[in-house]
Amino acid sequence: MKYRTGMALVAAMALVSTVWASADSTNQAPAQIRLEFDLVDGSRIIGVPDIASVPVQTAYAKMDIPLGQISTIEIGEKSDAAVLEMQNGDKISVALNLAPMVLETIFGQVAVDVQHVRRIHVRGGAVDMQGVVLHYSFDRDDGKNVPDRSEQGNTGTVCNSKWTPNGRFGGAYEFSGPEQYIGVDDHRSMELPAEMSVAAWVKIDRTGNGDVICAKGFGGGESWLLDGYGGRFRFVRRQNEGASYVEATSAQAVQPGVWTHVVGVADGERLRIYVNAVETIGQSYSGPFDTNDHKLSIGSRQSRQGGYDLHLVGTIDEFKVYNRPLSAREIKTMYESPSQGTGL
């Protein structure tokens, strides 16, 4: 494989110079960055790192490359050699100069030496977080509140749902009946009359209960909706005060009991839905979509203006809302994170 070393080096140096100008001396990683270590023995560790950049030596220079600009680090047979795949698709061959890294995991702090690592995945990097208005990792049980990892402060409220450590990546929330959901108060950041994306990992255990992943509004009056409908995944947006709607329905069927990555995208012209990074093109549209002051509900929605009785029987992890359309490449990168794991 041919690596675009020269081009990537110039880009990386430009990026690094901006980080050097703003980074503090502790080199602490931004709160949204997480690392997933595939170890040589086949196990995995997931956590928040204690560094914000990776010190490397290329054929041309020494530099610190920000974690937020990296997608994966492939460790060579000699642990001091690696290939960095950047968020923009470039690849750089480097020599690593990494001390053991400390990760904050759901089990506490863990120190990892690079000689025991086969591959490092960076999650929550610069591209991944651009335009995020809501991000729930669900990694910890925070009682009645769910912290928002975006900059918008859209804290969620747990309504009868149960946290589990056995999510797609770390923790997640389980839903099993009516009136079980996570509610998010209306906020201007989620008034999305034009372009948007909503993404989640979901495991539907039993279909036919409404199968709601999320809804902004009650039945028939949603600004947007992501659910399972007729055994397939669906993304819906409404116009003209609910009088009309457009939708995208996946070609792939729901597979009960299987973790599935689902993304709904409104790109300004069409709705699209991606299931495990495979796209189905939905209906075209023009003009703005409806907005409302209804809370966003995750895991259930109201049928008309009754109770929250259209619900999911299953589990949701890594829930995100963006104020822009994600590209097919970004969605593929999100999907191709490591297979299901719970940390250590």
KALINMO-V344237 format. One record per residue. RES is the residue in one letter. PHI is phi as a letter, one per 20 degrees, with the letter a starting at -180 (none if undefined). OMEGA is omega in degrees with one decimal (* if undefined). D_CENTER is the distance of its C-alpha to the mean C-alpha in Angstrom with 1 decimal. Layout:
res=RES phi=PHI omega=OMEGA d_center=D_CENTER
res=RES phi=PHI omega=OMEGA d_center=D_CENTER
This chain:
res=M phi=none omega=-179.2 d_center=29.0
res=K phi=e omega=179.8 d_center=29.7
res=Y phi=e omega=-179.8 d_center=27.6
res=R phi=e omega=-170.7 d_center=27.7
res=T phi=f omega=-176.7 d_center=28.7
res=G phi=f omega=-179.8 d_center=30.7
res=M phi=f omega=-178.5 d_center=28.2
res=A phi=f omega=-179.1 d_center=25.3
res=L phi=f omega=179.5 d_center=27.6
res=V phi=f omega=179.9 d_center=28.5
res=A phi=f omega=-178.9 d_center=25.0
res=A phi=f omega=-179.9 d_center=23.9
res=M phi=f omega=178.1 d_center=27.1
res=A phi=f omega=179.2 d_center=26.5
res=L phi=f omega=-177.0 d_center=23.0
res=V phi=f omega=-177.7 d_center=24.5
res=S phi=f omega=178.9 d_center=27.3
res=T phi=f omega=179.3 d_center=25.2
res=V phi=f omega=177.3 d_center=23.5
res=W phi=g omega=-176.6 d_center=26.9
res=A phi=f omega=-173.5 d_center=28.2
res=S phi=d omega=-174.5 d_center=25.7
res=A phi=f omega=175.7 d_center=24.7
res=D phi=e omega=-171.1 d_center=26.7
res=S phi=f omega=-178.3 d_center=28.8
res=T phi=e omega=179.1 d_center=26.6
res=N phi=l omega=179.7 d_center=23.9
res=Q phi=f omega=179.8 d_center=21.3
res=A phi=f omega=172.0 d_center=17.6
res=P phi=g omega=-172.5 d_center=15.6
res=A phi=g omega=-174.6 d_center=14.1
res=Q phi=e omega=-177.0 d_center=10.4
res=I phi=f omega=171.5 d_center=11.3
res=R phi=c omega=176.9 d_center=11.2
res=L phi=d omega=176.1 d_center=13.3
res=E phi=c omega=-176.7 d_center=13.7
res=F phi=e omega=167.7 d_center=17.4
res=D phi=e omega=-176.1 d_center=19.0
res=L phi=e omega=-176.4 d_center=22.5
res=V phi=f omega=179.6 d_center=25.7
res=D phi=e omega=177.0 d_center=26.7
res=G phi=n omega=179.2 d_center=23.8
res=S phi=e omega=-175.5 d_center=22.0
res=R phi=b omega=174.5 d_center=18.7
res=I phi=c omega=-179.4 d_center=17.8
res=I phi=c omega=177.8 d_center=14.5
res=G phi=a omega=178.7 d_center=14.8
res=V phi=e omega=-175.6 d_center=15.0
res=P phi=f omega=177.6 d_center=17.6
res=D phi=e omega=178.1 d_center=20.8
res=I phi=c omega=178.9 d_center=20.9
res=A phi=d omega=-178.2 d_center=19.3
res=S phi=b omega=-177.6 d_center=20.9
res=V phi=d omega=177.0 d_center=22.5
res=P phi=f omega=-177.4 d_center=26.3
res=V phi=c omega=173.0 d_center=27.4
res=Q phi=c omega=172.8 d_center=30.7
res=T phi=d omega=177.3 d_center=30.9
res=A phi=f omega=-173.1 d_center=34.2
res=Y phi=d omega=-172.7 d_center=34.5
res=A phi=a omega=167.8 d_center=33.3
res=K phi=e omega=179.3 d_center=31.7
res=M phi=b omega=170.9 d_center=28.5
res=D phi=d omega=-178.9 d_center=25.5
res=I phi=d omega=-178.5 d_center=22.2
res=P phi=f omega=177.4 d_center=19.3
res=L phi=g omega=-177.6 d_center=16.4
res=G phi=f omega=178.3 d_center=14.1
res=Q phi=e omega=-176.3 d_center=16.0
res=I phi=d omega=174.6 d_center=15.6
res=S phi=e omega=177.7 d_center=13.5
res=T phi=b omega=173.2 d_center=15.7
res=I phi=c omega=-179.9 d_center=19.1
res=E phi=e omega=-176.8 d_center=21.4
res=I phi=e omega=179.8 d_center=24.3
res=G phi=e omega=178.8 d_center=27.7
res=E phi=f omega=169.9 d_center=30.6
res=K phi=e omega=-168.8 d_center=31.8
res=S phi=f omega=178.4 d_center=29.2
res=D phi=e omega=177.2 d_center=30.0
res=A phi=d omega=-177.0 d_center=29.1
res=A phi=b omega=171.2 d_center=25.6
res=V phi=d omega=178.7 d_center=23.8
res=L phi=e omega=169.8 d_center=20.9
res=E phi=e omega=-175.8 d_center=18.7
res=M phi=e omega=179.5 d_center=17.6
res=Q phi=f omega=-179.8 d_center=14.6
res=N phi=e omega=177.5 d_center=17.4
res=G phi=n omega=177.4 d_center=18.5
res=D phi=f omega=177.2 d_center=21.6
res=K phi=c omega=-177.3 d_center=22.7
res=I phi=c omega=172.8 d_center=24.9
res=S phi=e omega=-174.0 d_center=27.3
res=V phi=b omega=164.9 d_center=27.9
res=A phi=d omega=-177.7 d_center=29.7
res=L phi=e omega=174.0 d_center=27.6
res=N phi=c omega=-172.4 d_center=29.2
res=L phi=d omega=167.8 d_center=26.9
res=A phi=f omega=175.2 d_center=28.2
res=P phi=g omega=-178.7 d_center=26.7
res=M phi=e omega=177.5 d_center=23.3
res=V phi=d omega=176.9 d_center=22.7
res=L phi=d omega=171.4 d_center=19.4
res=E phi=e omega=-177.2 d_center=18.8
res=T phi=d omega=177.8 d_center=17.7
res=I phi=f omega=178.6 d_center=18.0
res=F phi=d omega=-177.8 d_center=21.5
res=G phi=o omega=-177.8 d_center=22.5
res=Q phi=f omega=178.7 d_center=23.0
res=V phi=c omega=175.8 d_center=23.4
res=A phi=e omega=-175.9 d_center=25.0
res=V phi=c omega=175.5 d_center=24.3
res=D phi=e omega=-173.7 d_center=26.7
res=V phi=f omega=-179.9 d_center=25.5
res=Q phi=f omega=178.3 d_center=28.4
res=H phi=e omega=-172.3 d_center=26.7
res=V phi=d omega=176.4 d_center=23.4
res=R phi=e omega=-176.5 d_center=23.0
res=R phi=b omega=175.8 d_center=19.5
res=I phi=c omega=175.2 d_center=16.9
res=H phi=d omega=177.5 d_center=13.2
res=V phi=d omega=-179.5 d_center=11.7
res=R phi=d omega=179.8 d_center=8.0
res=G phi=n omega=-179.8 d_center=7.2
res=G phi=f omega=-172.0 d_center=10.3
res=A phi=g omega=-179.4 d_center=12.2
res=V phi=f omega=-177.6 d_center=11.1
res=D phi=g omega=-173.8 d_center=7.3
res=M phi=e omega=-179.2 d_center=8.4
res=Q phi=f omega=177.9 d_center=11.3
res=G phi=n omega=179.2 d_center=12.0
res=V phi=f omega=176.0 d_center=9.4
res=V phi=d omega=175.9 d_center=11.7
res=L phi=b omega=177.4 d_center=9.9
res=H phi=b omega=173.8 d_center=7.2
res=Y phi=d omega=175.7 d_center=8.3
res=S phi=e omega=-178.9 d_center=7.7
res=F phi=m omega=-174.6 d_center=11.1
res=D phi=f omega=-177.8 d_center=12.3
res=R phi=c omega=172.4 d_center=15.7
res=D phi=e omega=-178.3 d_center=18.2
res=D phi=d omega=177.9 d_center=19.1
res=G phi=m omega=-176.2 d_center=21.7
res=K phi=e omega=-176.9 d_center=21.8
res=N phi=d omega=174.1 d_center=19.2
res=V phi=d omega=-177.4 d_center=15.4
res=P phi=f omega=177.5 d_center=14.5
res=D phi=e omega=-178.5 d_center=12.3
res=R phi=e omega=170.6 d_center=10.7
res=S phi=e omega=179.6 d_center=11.1
res=E phi=e omega=-174.1 d_center=14.7
res=Q phi=e omega=178.4 d_center=15.8
res=G phi=m omega=-179.5 d_center=16.6
res=N phi=e omega=-179.1 d_center=15.7
res=T phi=f omega=178.4 d_center=16.5
res=G phi=e omega=177.3 d_center=16.4
res=T phi=d omega=-178.7 d_center=19.5
res=V phi=f omega=178.7 d_center=19.7
res=C phi=d omega=173.4 d_center=22.3
res=N phi=m omega=179.2 d_center=23.7
res=S phi=e omega=-175.0 d_center=20.5
res=K phi=d omega=174.9 d_center=20.4
res=W phi=f omega=176.3 d_center=18.0
res=T phi=c omega=174.9 d_center=17.9
res=P phi=f omega=-173.4 d_center=17.3
res=N phi=e omega=177.7 d_center=16.7
res=G phi=e omega=176.5 d_center=13.1
res=R phi=f omega=174.8 d_center=11.0
res=F phi=c omega=-177.2 d_center=10.2
res=G phi=m omega=-176.3 d_center=12.7
res=G phi=e omega=179.3 d_center=13.4
res=A phi=a omega=175.5 d_center=12.7
res=Y phi=d omega=178.4 d_center=14.9
res=E phi=d omega=178.7 d_center=17.6
res=F phi=c omega=-174.6 d_center=19.4
res=S phi=b omega=-179.1 d_center=22.9
res=G phi=a omega=178.7 d_center=25.1
res=P phi=g omega=178.4 d_center=26.0
res=E phi=m omega=172.5 d_center=25.2
res=Q phi=d omega=-178.1 d_center=22.2
res=Y phi=a omega=169.7 d_center=19.1
res=I phi=d omega=-177.7 d_center=17.1
res=G phi=d omega=179.7 d_center=18.6
res=V phi=c omega=-179.2 d_center=17.5
res=D phi=g omega=178.8 d_center=20.5
res=D phi=g omega=179.8 d_center=20.9
res=H phi=b omega=-176.8 d_center=20.2
res=R phi=g omega=-179.2 d_center=21.0
res=S phi=f omega=179.1 d_center=17.5
res=M phi=d omega=169.4 d_center=16.6
res=E phi=e omega=-168.6 d_center=19.8
res=L phi=c omega=-175.1 d_center=18.5
res=P phi=f omega=-176.1 d_center=21.7
res=A phi=c omega=-176.3 d_center=20.7
res=E phi=e omega=177.5 d_center=17.6
res=M phi=a omega=170.0 d_center=14.1
res=S phi=b omega=173.3 d_center=10.9
res=V phi=c omega=-173.3 d_center=9.2
res=A phi=c omega=177.1 d_center=6.5
res=A phi=a omega=164.0 d_center=6.6
res=W phi=e omega=-176.2 d_center=8.1
res=V phi=c omega=174.2 d_center=11.7
res=K phi=c omega=179.6 d_center=15.1
res=I phi=e omega=-176.6 d_center=18.0
res=D phi=e omega=179.4 d_center=21.1
res=R phi=b omega=-177.2 d_center=23.7
res=T phi=e omega=174.2 d_center=23.7
res=G phi=n omega=-179.3 d_center=26.0
res=N phi=d omega=-171.8 d_center=25.2
res=G phi=o omega=172.6 d_center=23.4
res=D phi=l omega=-175.5 d_center=20.1
res=V phi=e omega=171.7 d_center=18.1
res=I phi=e omega=175.0 d_center=14.4
res=C phi=a omega=177.0 d_center=14.8
res=A phi=b omega=172.9 d_center=17.6
res=K phi=d omega=-177.5 d_center=18.8
res=G phi=p omega=179.3 d_center=22.5
res=F phi=e omega=-177.6 d_center=24.9
res=G phi=g omega=-178.3 d_center=25.9
res=G phi=n omega=-179.6 d_center=27.5
res=G phi=c omega=-177.4 d_center=26.4
res=E phi=f omega=166.9 d_center=22.7
res=S phi=f omega=173.3 d_center=21.3
res=W phi=b omega=-172.6 d_center=18.3
res=L phi=b omega=172.1 d_center=17.5
res=L phi=c omega=-175.6 d_center=15.2
res=D phi=b omega=168.0 d_center=17.2
res=G phi=d omega=-175.4 d_center=19.3
res=Y phi=b omega=-178.8 d_center=22.7
res=G phi=m omega=177.9 d_center=25.6
res=G phi=n omega=177.8 d_center=23.7
res=R phi=c omega=179.2 d_center=21.1
res=F phi=e omega=-174.4 d_center=17.8
res=R phi=b omega=173.3 d_center=18.4
res=F phi=c omega=-173.5 d_center=17.1
res=V phi=c omega=169.5 d_center=19.9
res=R phi=c omega=-176.5 d_center=20.9
res=R phi=d omega=178.7 d_center=24.4
res=Q phi=c omega=173.5 d_center=27.1
res=N phi=l omega=178.4 d_center=30.6
res=E phi=l omega=175.2 d_center=30.1
res=G phi=n omega=-175.8 d_center=28.8
res=A phi=f omega=179.1 d_center=31.7
res=S phi=c omega=179.8 d_center=29.7
res=Y phi=b omega=171.9 d_center=26.2
res=V phi=c omega=-176.0 d_center=24.4
res=E phi=b omega=170.1 d_center=22.0
res=A phi=c omega=-178.8 d_center=20.3
res=T phi=d omega=-173.2 d_center=20.8
res=S phi=f omega=171.9 d_center=19.4
res=A phi=f omega=-177.6 d_center=22.1
res=Q phi=e omega=177.2 d_center=20.6
res=A phi=e omega=172.1 d_center=21.7
res=V phi=f omega=175.7 d_center=19.9
res=Q phi=d omega=-177.1 d_center=20.5
res=P phi=g omega=176.6 d_center=21.3
res=G phi=n omega=-177.1 d_center=20.1
res=V phi=d omega=175.4 d_center=17.7
res=W phi=f omega=-175.5 d_center=13.9
res=T phi=c omega=177.4 d_center=12.5
res=H phi=e omega=-175.5 d_center=9.4
res=V phi=c omega=-180.0 d_center=10.3
res=V phi=c omega=172.2 d_center=9.7
res=G phi=d omega=-175.5 d_center=12.5
res=V phi=c omega=167.5 d_center=13.8
res=A phi=d omega=-170.4 d_center=16.9
res=D phi=d omega=-178.8 d_center=18.2
res=G phi=o omega=179.9 d_center=21.6
res=E phi=c omega=-177.3 d_center=23.5
res=R phi=b omega=164.9 d_center=21.9
res=L phi=e omega=177.7 d_center=19.2
res=R phi=c omega=174.0 d_center=17.2
res=I phi=c omega=-179.1 d_center=15.2
res=Y phi=d omega=175.3 d_center=13.4
res=V phi=d omega=-174.0 d_center=13.7
res=N phi=l omega=175.5 d_center=12.7
res=A phi=m omega=176.6 d_center=12.7
res=V phi=e omega=-171.6 d_center=16.2
res=E phi=e omega=164.8 d_center=17.1
res=T phi=c omega=-178.5 d_center=19.5
res=I phi=e omega=-179.2 d_center=21.1
res=G phi=d omega=-174.9 d_center=22.1
res=Q phi=f omega=174.1 d_center=24.7
res=S phi=e omega=-179.4 d_center=25.6
res=Y phi=b omega=172.1 d_center=26.2
res=S phi=b omega=-179.7 d_center=27.8
res=G phi=n omega=-176.0 d_center=28.0
res=P phi=f omega=173.0 d_center=25.7
res=F phi=e omega=175.8 d_center=23.9
res=D phi=f omega=166.8 d_center=24.9
res=T phi=c omega=178.1 d_center=23.5
res=N phi=b omega=179.3 d_center=24.5
res=D phi=d omega=178.3 d_center=24.7
res=H phi=f omega=175.1 d_center=23.5
res=K phi=f omega=168.4 d_center=20.9
res=L phi=e omega=177.1 d_center=17.4
res=S phi=d omega=-179.7 d_center=17.6
res=I phi=d omega=178.9 d_center=14.9
res=G phi=n omega=178.6 d_center=16.7
res=S phi=a omega=172.3 d_center=19.9
res=R phi=b omega=178.0 d_center=21.8
res=Q phi=f omega=168.7 d_center=25.4
res=S phi=e omega=-168.8 d_center=27.8
res=R phi=l omega=-178.9 d_center=29.6
res=Q phi=d omega=176.2 d_center=30.3
res=G phi=e omega=-178.0 d_center=30.9
res=G phi=f omega=177.2 d_center=28.9
res=Y phi=e omega=-170.6 d_center=25.3
res=D phi=d omega=172.8 d_center=26.6
res=L phi=e omega=-164.2 d_center=24.3
res=H phi=c omega=175.8 d_center=21.9
res=L phi=e omega=166.3 d_center=19.6
res=V phi=d omega=-175.2 d_center=21.1
res=G phi=r omega=-171.5 d_center=18.2
res=T phi=c omega=179.3 d_center=15.0
res=I phi=c omega=178.1 d_center=11.5
res=D phi=b omega=174.4 d_center=8.6
res=E phi=l omega=-178.6 d_center=5.1
res=F phi=e omega=-177.5 d_center=6.1
res=K phi=c omega=172.0 d_center=5.5
res=V phi=c omega=179.9 d_center=8.7
res=Y phi=d omega=175.6 d_center=10.0
res=N phi=e omega=179.5 d_center=13.7
res=R phi=b omega=176.1 d_center=14.0
res=P phi=f omega=173.1 d_center=13.7
res=L phi=f omega=176.7 d_center=11.2
res=S phi=e omega=178.0 d_center=13.5
res=A phi=f omega=179.6 d_center=14.0
res=R phi=f omega=179.1 d_center=13.7
res=E phi=f omega=-179.2 d_center=10.2
res=I phi=f omega=177.6 d_center=9.1
res=K phi=f omega=178.0 d_center=11.3
res=T phi=f omega=177.8 d_center=10.0
res=M phi=f omega=-177.3 d_center=6.4
res=Y phi=f omega=-173.4 d_center=8.7
res=E phi=e omega=168.2 d_center=11.3
res=S phi=f omega=-175.1 d_center=9.9
res=P phi=g omega=179.1 d_center=12.8
res=S phi=f omega=-171.6 d_center=14.1
res=Q phi=g omega=177.7 d_center=14.0
res=G phi=b omega=-176.8 d_center=15.2
res=T phi=c omega=177.6 d_center=15.9
res=G phi=o omega=-179.6 d_center=16.5
res=L phi=e omega=* d_center=20.2
